[in-house]
């Protein structure tokens, strides 16, 4: 069953949200992980087996740049100590 929170969102917009929230979920899993998982579930329900190739094609141009930015951010920001 589809998540009604995402009913009015097109697949491409949903994928963009998934990508953006994924980065936040890595940095703050306690806060963004549930939303990331809901977005993942919705995308899989909509796209099925074709999801991974579709996401790869959609975000290929961002991955290398984002990886470099993430590395630089991690180097310049010491980890939080709890």
N, C-alpha and C positions, 0 to 999 in steps of 0.2 A: 504494500500500500504506500502510495506517495505521501510525502510529508507536506501538509498543507501550507507550511511556511514558505515553500518554494513554488507554489502553484503559478504565480504570475511572472516567474523568472525564466527567461529563455535558457537553453542549454549552454550557450556560449557565455552568458553572464554568470550562470551558476558555476561554470568551470573557472571563470576569473575569480569569483569569490573563494572557491576551493583552493586555488593557488595562493591567493593572498593570505587566507586564514591558515593555510598549511605552514607558512613561515612563522606566523604568530604562535601557532600550536607547538612548534618546536621550541620556541623561546619561553613560552608560558603554558605548559601542558595542562596545568590545573584549571586554567581559565578557558582556553580556546579549543582544547581537545574534543569536548562533546560536540561543538558546532562543526569542527572539521570532520568528525566521523559522520554526522548527519548529512553534510554536503557530499561526502564520499558515497554514502549509501544511496542518496538521491541520484547522483550521477550514474552509478552502476545500474540502478533500476531503469534509468532512461536509456542508457547507451549499451548496456549489456556487454557482450564479448568485445565489441568494437571500442570500448572506452579507452583502454591503454594506448592503442595507436592514435586515436583521435587526440588525446591529451598530449602525447609526444609531439604530434604535428603542431598543435596549437601553442605549446610553450617551449619548443625547441630553441627559439631565438633568445629567450630569457634565461635559460638555465645556466649558461656559462657566465654571463654577466652577474646574475644573482649569486652564483657560487663565489665569485671573486669578492663581491660586496659583503657576503656573509663572513668570509675569511677575514677581511679587513675589520669588520665590526667586532668579531671575536677577539682579534689581536688588540684592538684599541680599548675594548671594554672588559675589564676583569670580571670573572664570574661572580655572581652574587653569593654571599655566604649566609646561610640560614642559621 
